[in-house]
Amino acid sequence: MPSIDSGRYFLTVLLPIKETPLIEEGGANLSPTQAIRHHLSVWATAKQDPMSVESDRNSPFAENLRTHFVRIFVINDVIYNGRNPSNVLADTVRGALGDKGANLLIPQPVDQLSSPYLAFVADIDAPNEEEAELDSWLDEIWSQMSKRMIQIFSYCEGFENVKDASTFRKYMRAGKLDTTMPFNDYWEGLPPLKNFWNTPWIVPTIVAGILTVILCFAHSWWWLISGAIGTFVVAAISAYLYGSQGFPMAPNSDLKSVLKSLYLQRRYLDFAIANQGADADALYKNFATFMEEEKPESVGVPTQEPGVLGIDMKTGVLGLEITK
């Protein structure tokens, strides 16, 4: 299913930005595009160093414990990739025959956007892999940070009709694009996909094949060819449906579990370093204390704070892991 895979919803929304004249914003005259970029530039992205850990500033999306990643950016226009590739020899021959389309001096049509667009991309937990989970997430975002959303989206076309969570959901869905190449890196091996022979669409394929065999004995080439084509079409549809099935959700891949894993990874490294050379009795006792304090079986506290770039909350050491 597009936009849903591995227990995650991959949301992509494109919203046209208004092209009104310059507006007064913070004592300066800005276009809507400039105003959006200005507001985004002062948003805190994450706590990126030991000093910022002590600050109250954090990514506004860190308040939501279903949100893995969010990216918001302005698209001024599509990138020009140059002329459509073609064969030089064929163009020379076509040009000699009077085909103006082969003349490299004649420009080709160039795709352009009718206005700048605001791109909103989010990777969120959807363990049930249902569309309703997107609506519940949008409701949470509106409840937690509607002022932030208004600050940015008010410069987009049609946002003046958004008054509450319900109209916000409708607005975001109107600009939603299907995502067919999701980002996900939590499966360590091959996911347990459904066996092709146990899927319901294999039955019509087998029935069509049997009918084709029966038609062979009818000595009718027309029916034989029709049956073979029908079998091929059904088999192709079956293969497509099987290949388009989404991956199941990887174990412990929701955001809370990921944060806990990052926290335990760092704390266990500290434990291993501190217990180098300890005898068996001391190691056993210290590990029991570690398990009691860090509670690996619980995804709650203690854990890594969301929106933190690899900061050990006990030591303040900057690591490499990125959680938001």
C-alpha positions as CSV (number, residue, x, y, z in Angstrom):
1,M,0.0,0.0,0.0
2,P,1.5,3.4,-0.9
3,S,2.8,5.5,2.0
4,I,2.5,2.7,4.5
5,D,5.2,0.1,5.1
6,S,6.9,-1.7,8.0
7,G,4.6,-0.2,10.6
8,R,5.4,3.3,9.4
9,Y,3.4,6.0,7.6
10,F,5.5,8.0,5.2
11,L,3.7,11.3,4.7
12,T,4.6,13.6,1.8
13,V,2.6,16.8,1.4
14,L,3.1,19.5,-1.2
15,L,1.3,22.8,-0.6
16,P,1.4,25.8,-3.0
17,I,2.8,29.0,-1.4
18,K,0.9,32.3,-2.0
19,E,2.5,34.8,-4.4
20,T,1.1,37.9,-2.8
21,P,3.2,41.1,-2.7
22,L,5.7,41.8,0.0
23,I,4.3,41.6,3.5
24,E,5.4,43.2,6.8
25,E,7.0,40.6,9.0
26,G,9.0,41.4,12.0
27,G,9.9,44.9,10.8
28,A,11.0,43.7,7.4
29,N,9.3,43.4,4.0
30,L,9.3,39.7,3.0
31,S,7.6,37.6,0.4
32,P,5.6,34.6,1.7
33,T,8.4,32.3,0.6
34,Q,11.0,34.4,2.5
35,A,8.7,34.5,5.6
36,I,8.4,30.7,5.7
37,R,12.2,30.4,5.4
38,H,12.6,33.0,8.1
39,H,10.3,31.1,10.6
40,L,11.9,27.7,9.8
41,S,15.4,29.2,10.3
42,V,14.7,30.1,13.9
43,W,13.0,26.8,14.8
44,A,15.2,24.6,17.0
45,T,16.1,21.4,15.0
46,A,17.4,19.3,17.9
47,K,19.7,19.4,20.9
48,Q,23.0,19.0,19.0
49,D,25.7,19.4,21.7
50,P,26.1,19.2,25.5
51,M,25.4,22.9,26.0
52,S,22.0,22.7,24.2
53,V,20.9,19.8,26.3
54,E,20.5,22.3,29.2
55,S,18.4,24.6,27.0
56,D,14.7,24.6,26.8
57,R,14.9,24.8,23.0
58,N,14.2,21.6,21.1
59,S,12.5,20.5,17.9
60,P,8.8,21.2,18.3
61,F,8.1,17.7,16.9
62,A,10.0,16.1,19.8
63,E,6.8,16.5,21.8
64,N,5.2,13.8,19.7
65,L,6.5,10.2,20.5
66,R,5.2,8.8,17.2
67,T,7.4,11.0,15.0
68,H,10.7,9.6,13.8
69,F,11.6,12.3,11.3
70,V,10.2,15.5,9.9
71,R,11.5,17.6,7.0
72,I,10.0,21.0,6.0
73,F,11.5,22.9,3.1
74,V,10.6,25.2,0.2
75,I,10.7,24.1,-3.4
76,N,11.1,27.2,-5.6
77,D,11.0,25.3,-8.9
78,V,11.9,21.9,-10.4
79,I,15.5,21.3,-11.4
80,Y,16.3,21.6,-15.1
81,N,18.1,18.4,-16.1
82,G,19.0,19.4,-19.6
83,R,17.6,18.2,-22.9
84,N,16.1,14.8,-23.3
85,P,18.8,12.4,-24.3
86,S,18.8,11.2,-27.9
87,N,21.0,9.5,-30.5
88,V,23.3,11.9,-32.3
89,L,23.4,10.0,-35.6
90,A,19.7,9.6,-35.6
91,D,19.2,13.3,-35.0
92,T,21.5,14.1,-37.8
93,V,19.6,11.9,-40.3
94,R,16.2,13.2,-39.0
95,G,17.5,16.8,-39.3
96,A,18.7,16.3,-42.8
97,L,15.1,15.0,-43.6
98,G,13.7,18.2,-42.3
99,D,12.6,17.1,-38.8
100,K,12.9,20.3,-36.7
101,G,12.6,18.3,-33.5
102,A,16.1,17.0,-34.1
103,N,17.6,20.5,-34.3
104,L,19.6,21.0,-31.0
105,L,19.2,24.8,-31.5
106,I,15.5,24.6,-31.0
107,P,14.6,24.6,-27.2
108,Q,12.5,21.8,-25.8
109,P,9.6,22.4,-23.4
110,V,10.8,22.9,-19.9
111,D,8.8,21.9,-16.8
112,Q,8.1,24.7,-14.4
113,L,6.0,25.0,-11.2
114,S,3.2,27.5,-11.2
115,S,4.3,28.7,-7.8
116,P,6.7,27.8,-5.0
117,Y,5.7,24.8,-2.9
118,L,6.1,24.0,0.7
119,A,7.2,20.3,1.2
120,F,6.2,18.6,4.4
121,V,7.7,15.1,4.9
122,A,7.2,13.0,8.0
123,D,8.0,9.4,9.0
124,I,5.6,8.3,11.8
125,D,4.6,5.2,13.7
126,A,1.6,3.3,12.3
127,P,1.7,-0.1,13.8
128,N,-1.7,-1.1,12.5
129,E,-0.8,0.1,9.0
130,E,-4.1,1.9,8.5
131,E,-5.0,5.2,7.0
132,A,-6.8,6.2,10.2
133,E,-3.4,6.4,12.0
134,L,-2.5,9.4,9.8
135,D,-5.6,11.2,11.0
136,S,-4.8,10.5,14.6
137,W,-1.3,11.7,14.2
138,L,-2.4,14.9,12.5
139,D,-4.9,15.4,15.4
140,E,-1.9,15.1,17.8
141,I,0.2,17.5,15.9
142,W,-2.6,20.1,15.8
143,S,-3.1,19.7,19.5
144,Q,0.5,19.9,20.4
145,M,1.8,22.6,18.1
146,S,-1.0,24.3,16.2
147,K,0.6,27.7,16.7
148,R,3.7,26.4,14.9
149,M,1.7,25.0,12.1
150,I,-0.3,28.2,11.6
151,Q,3.0,30.2,11.7
152,I,4.3,28.3,8.6
153,F,1.2,27.1,6.7
154,S,-0.6,30.4,6.9
155,Y,1.5,31.5,3.9
156,C,0.1,28.6,1.8
157,E,-2.9,28.7,-0.5
158,G,-6.2,27.6,1.1
159,F,-4.9,27.5,4.7
160,E,-7.2,30.3,5.7
161,N,-10.0,27.7,5.8
162,V,-8.2,25.7,8.5
163,K,-9.9,26.4,11.9
164,D,-9.5,23.2,13.9
165,A,-8.0,19.7,13.9
166,S,-10.7,18.4,11.5
167,T,-10.1,21.0,8.8
168,F,-6.3,20.7,9.3
169,R,-6.6,16.9,8.5
170,K,-8.6,17.7,5.4
171,Y,-6.1,20.4,4.3
172,M,-3.1,18.1,4.7
173,R,-4.8,15.2,2.9
174,A,-5.7,17.5,0.0
175,G,-1.9,18.1,-0.6
176,K,-0.8,14.5,0.2
177,L,1.2,12.5,-2.4
178,D,1.5,8.7,-2.4
179,T,5.0,7.7,-1.2
180,T,6.2,4.6,-3.1
181,M,9.9,4.7,-1.9
182,P,9.7,4.8,1.9
183,F,12.7,5.4,4.1
184,N,13.1,2.6,6.7
185,D,16.2,0.9,8.1
186,Y,15.0,-1.1,11.1
187,W,14.9,-4.6,9.5
188,E,18.2,-6.4,10.1
189,G,17.4,-9.3,7.8
190,L,14.7,-10.5,5.3
191,P,11.2,-9.7,6.7
192,P,8.8,-12.6,7.1
193,L,6.8,-12.0,3.9
194,K,3.7,-14.1,3.1
195,N,4.3,-17.3,1.1
196,F,3.1,-16.8,-2.5
197,W,1.3,-20.1,-2.5
198,N,-0.7,-19.2,0.6
199,T,-2.0,-16.0,-0.8
200,P,-5.7,-15.7,-1.9
201,W,-4.8,-14.5,-5.4
202,I,-3.1,-17.8,-6.3
203,V,-6.5,-19.5,-6.6
204,P,-7.7,-17.7,-9.7
205,T,-4.3,-18.2,-11.3
206,I,-4.5,-22.0,-10.8
207,V,-8.2,-22.1,-12.0
208,A,-7.2,-20.1,-15.2
209,G,-4.4,-22.6,-15.8
210,I,-6.6,-25.6,-15.5
211,L,-9.2,-24.1,-17.9
212,T,-6.4,-23.5,-20.4
213,V,-5.3,-27.2,-20.2
214,I,-9.0,-28.3,-20.7
215,L,-9.2,-26.0,-23.8
216,C,-6.1,-27.7,-25.2
217,F,-8.1,-30.9,-25.5
218,A,-11.0,-29.0,-27.2
219,H,-8.7,-28.6,-30.3
220,S,-9.8,-25.0,-30.6
221,W,-6.9,-22.7,-31.3
222,W,-9.0,-19.7,-30.6
223,W,-10.0,-20.9,-27.2
224,L,-6.5,-22.1,-26.4
225,I,-5.0,-18.7,-27.2
226,S,-7.7,-16.9,-25.2
227,G,-7.1,-19.2,-22.3
228,A,-3.3,-18.7,-22.4
229,I,-3.7,-14.9,-22.5
230,G,-6.2,-15.0,-19.6
231,T,-3.8,-17.1,-17.6
232,F,-0.9,-14.8,-18.3
233,V,-3.0,-11.7,-17.3
234,V,-4.2,-13.3,-14.0
235,A,-0.6,-14.5,-13.2
236,A,0.8,-11.1,-13.8
237,I,-1.8,-9.4,-11.6
238,S,-1.1,-12.0,-8.9
239,A,2.6,-11.4,-9.1
240,Y,2.0,-7.7,-8.9
241,L,-0.2,-7.9,-5.8
242,Y,2.3,-10.2,-4.1
243,G,5.2,-7.9,-4.9
244,S,3.3,-4.8,-3.7
245,Q,2.7,-6.2,-0.2
246,G,4.3,-4.1,2.5
247,F,6.8,-5.3,4.9
248,P,5.5,-6.1,8.4
249,M,6.6,-3.9,11.3
250,A,10.1,-4.8,12.6
251,P,10.2,-5.8,16.3
252,N,10.9,-2.9,18.7
253,S,11.0,-0.4,15.9
254,D,8.5,2.2,17.2
255,L,10.0,5.5,18.3
256,K,9.9,4.8,22.1
257,S,11.7,1.5,21.6
258,V,14.3,3.1,19.3
259,L,15.0,5.8,21.9
260,K,15.4,3.2,24.6
261,S,17.8,1.2,22.4
262,L,20.0,4.2,21.7
263,Y,20.0,5.0,25.4
264,L,20.9,1.4,26.4
265,Q,23.6,1.2,23.7
266,R,25.4,4.1,25.2
267,R,24.9,3.1,28.8
268,Y,26.0,-0.5,28.2
269,L,29.2,0.8,26.5
270,D,29.9,2.9,29.7
271,F,29.3,-0.3,31.8
272,A,31.6,-2.4,29.7
273,I,34.4,0.2,29.9
274,A,34.0,0.6,33.7
275,N,34.1,-3.1,34.3
276,Q,37.2,-4.0,32.4
277,G,39.2,-6.4,34.5
278,A,36.5,-7.0,37.2
279,D,36.3,-10.5,38.6
280,A,33.3,-12.7,38.1
281,D,31.6,-11.9,41.4
282,A,32.0,-8.1,40.9
283,L,30.9,-8.3,37.3
284,Y,27.8,-10.3,38.3
285,K,26.9,-7.8,41.0
286,N,27.5,-4.7,38.9
287,F,25.5,-6.1,36.0
288,A,22.6,-6.8,38.3
289,T,22.8,-3.2,39.4
290,F,22.9,-2.1,35.8
291,M,19.8,-4.1,34.9
292,E,17.9,-2.7,38.0
293,E,18.8,0.9,37.2
294,E,18.5,1.0,33.4
295,K,15.4,-1.3,33.1
296,P,16.0,-2.7,29.6
297,E,12.6,-4.3,29.6
298,S,10.8,-0.9,29.9
299,V,10.6,1.6,27.1
300,G,9.8,4.3,29.6
301,V,12.3,6.0,31.8
302,P,15.2,5.9,31.9
303,T,15.5,6.5,28.2
304,Q,17.0,9.0,25.7
305,E,15.1,12.3,25.3
306,P,13.5,12.7,21.9
307,G,15.0,15.3,19.6
308,V,18.5,14.7,21.0
309,L,21.4,14.1,18.7
310,G,23.3,11.3,20.6
311,I,23.6,13.1,23.9
312,D,24.2,10.9,26.9
313,M,21.9,12.5,29.5
314,K,24.0,11.3,32.4
315,T,27.5,12.2,31.1
316,G,26.6,14.9,28.5
317,V,28.9,13.2,26.0
318,L,28.0,13.8,22.3
319,G,27.6,10.6,20.4
320,L,26.8,9.8,16.7
321,E,23.3,8.5,16.8
322,I,20.5,10.6,15.5
323,T,17.0,10.2,16.8
324,K,15.2,13.1,15.1
